[in-house]
Amino acid sequence: MQSARSLSRSLRTVRPNTKCLTPLRTYPTSSGIVRTSFSAPSTNNRSFSTTRYQQTSTNTVKMASATSFYDFKPADKKGNEVDLSAYKGKVVLVVNTASKCGFTPQYAGLEKLYKDIKEKHGDDFVILGFPCNQFGGQEPGTDDDIQSFCQVNYGVSFTIMGKTDVNGDQASPLFEWMKTEKPGLMGLKRVKWNFEKFLIGRDGQVKQRWASTTKPESLEKPIVEQLEAKA
């Protein structure tokens, strides 16, 4: 009968220590699990795969399973999830914003655009601002600070969401999806700076994307075109 000591040695030989392994590649599976392939530093150079679960907050969905804007649940200013399916059938302008940027005065243009279109089309048009501190640290304040800044300085009446990463490992799944659906110049997906803009049509798909330099007042025509289109 095998002794406890020899059994322990046997188990160690079939269960390599993953801390000493070299990751080869990471890829998603259809179940939403992230599978990473490791190479073990052994004499026979065998490889094996180990599965680890990627933890995500309850206010997000896997980008891989998303088919429209309505599949996402980003956080609001209080950290509560917002189910974007509530905006079905509406036209939505998504903007990553900042309070201490050279483009910050665009808040005034966005507010005017919002009010002008709302007068003619009512609640069918929505602007969602997503504060982001990834560009020059130009959004350092708390969510409460940001809300106060927008209202006091620009009288913003459209919705300002919670602070959000738009690039990198912690990027919002919503922004990852939008960037994939509508890459920028030369096919680059990365958001380059504050106040980039994404236009979502009534069908929940990304229709257009504009750079930070595009002024809000120039967006009325394409937005109205989407408002007049059928979902």
N, C-alpha and C positions, 0 to 999 in steps of 0.2 A: 504493500500500500504506500502511495507517495506521501512523503513527509510534508509537513506544513512549510518547512524551509525550502524544499525543492519546488513545491507548488508556487511559492512566492516568486522564486527565480524565474519560473516558467511564465508567470503572468507578466513580469517585467519585460520579458523578451517579446511579447506580442502586443504590449501596450506602450509604444514609444512615448517619450516625454515631448509633447508638442512645443514646449518652450524652446527646445533646441532645434526646431525645424525651420527650414527656409521656405517661405510662402512662394508658390509658383504663380498662381493666379486666383482671382476671386471673381465669382460670377453668380448672378441670381438664378433661382430655379422657379418653375411655374407656381410653386407653393408659397413663394415669398421668402423662402429660406436662402440665406447666403451660404454657398458652398466654397470652401477654400481648399485648394490642393497644395499639400506640403511635400517637400523632399526631405527624407531622413538622412542625416549624415552617417550612414553605415557603409561597410565595406562593399556590400552588394548594390548600393545606391538605389534601394527600393523606394518607391513612392507610394503614398496612400493619401486618401482624402478624409478629412474630418469635417463635420458639419457644426456650424455655430449659428445661433439665431441672432439676427440683427435687431436690437431693441429699438423700437420707434414709439413715440408718444401717441396717445389715442387720438390726437387731433390731426393725424396725417394718414395718408394711404400710400401704398406702394406705387411709385411712379410707373412701374412696369405694367400695372393693372389699370391705370387711369386711361380713360378714353375721352374725357372732356373736363372742362373747368369745374363742372359740378361734382366731380369725384373727390374734391379736396376739402379739408377742414382746418384752415389755418387759425392761429390764435388771435383774439381781439386784444384790445388795450388792457384788459383785466386778466388775460391768459386763458380765457374761455374759448373753446373751439367754436368756429363759425362754419356751419354747413353751407357751402357755396351753392348747393342745389336750390337754396332759397332764392337765387337770382336767375332761375331758369326762365328763358324767354326775354331776358333783359340784355341790353348792351352794356358791357362793363369796361372801363378804362382802368388798368392796373399800373400803378406808378411806384417805383422805389424812391423814397424821399429822404431828405436830410435837412436839419435846421441851420447848419453853419456852412453851407455850400454856396458857391457862386451862382448856382442855379436855384437856390432857395426862393428867390422872388417869383419863380414859376408857380408857387402856391397861389399867388394872386390871379394869374392867368387861368389856372385850373379851376379856381372858385368861380370866376366869371364864366368860363366855359360850362361848368356844371349848372349854374343858374340859368344861363341863356337857353341851353338845350332843355332843361327841366321845364321851363315856361311853355315850351311847345310840345314836349313829349312826356311830361309828367315823370312818374317813377320808372319809366322804361329805360332811363339812363342812370348809371351808377359809376361813381369813381371810388376806387379803393386805394388808399395810400398805405404803403408798407415802409415804415421808417427803417433805415439800415445804417449801421455804423462801420461798414466795411471799407469805405472809401475815404481815406484820410482822417478817419475818426471824427467825421463831421456830424454824427448824431450820438453824442455821448450821454445825453440825459436819460432819465427814466421815462417810462411810458406816460406817466402823469405830467412830467415836464414837457414832453413833446405835444401832448394834447393841449396844454395850456399855451404853449408857444404858437401853435397853429391858430388857435382861436383869438388870442390877444393881438397877434401881429397881422394876421391875414383874414380873420373872420371866417375860417374854414368851416363849412357846414357839411361837406361830404365826409365819408367814413375814413378815419385813420386807424389802422390795425395796430397790433403789437409789433415791437421791434423784431426784425427778421433778417436772417442771413440769406443772401441771394446767390452767393457763390461758395464753393468749398465743400468740405466734408459735412458741415452742418447746414447746408443750404436747404431752404424750404422746398419740399417736394413739388409745391405749386410752381415755384420759379424754375425748378429743374425741368418740369414738364413744358412750361411755356417756352423756355430757351431751346428745347429740343424741337418743339413744334414750329418755331419761327426763329431760326438762327439769325445772327446779325450779319454785318458786312463780311464778305469772304467766307461765309459759312461758320463764323466764330459764334459759339453759343454764349460765352461768358458775358455777363452784364459788365459793361466797362466803367460806368460811373453812376452817380445819383441822377434821379429823374429820367431814367429810361422808361418807356411807355409801351404797354401791350394792350391791344384792343381785342376784346372778346365779343364775338357775335352772338346773336340770339340763339344759335345752335350750340353754344358752349365751346366753340373752336377759336383758336387764335387767328385773327384776320390780318393784323398788321403789327409791326414793331417799329418804334422810333427811338432815335438816339437822344441823349440828354439835351443836345443843342436844338432839337425841334421844339418850337414854342407852342404852348397849349392852344393859342388862338388859331393856329394853322390846322388844327385837328377837327374843327367843326364839320367840315364837309364829309370826310370819310366816316365820321361817327354817325351823322345823319343818314348817310347811305346805308349803313348797317341797321339803323332804326327803321328805315323804310323797307328793308328786306324781310322776307318771310323766313321764319326759323326752319 
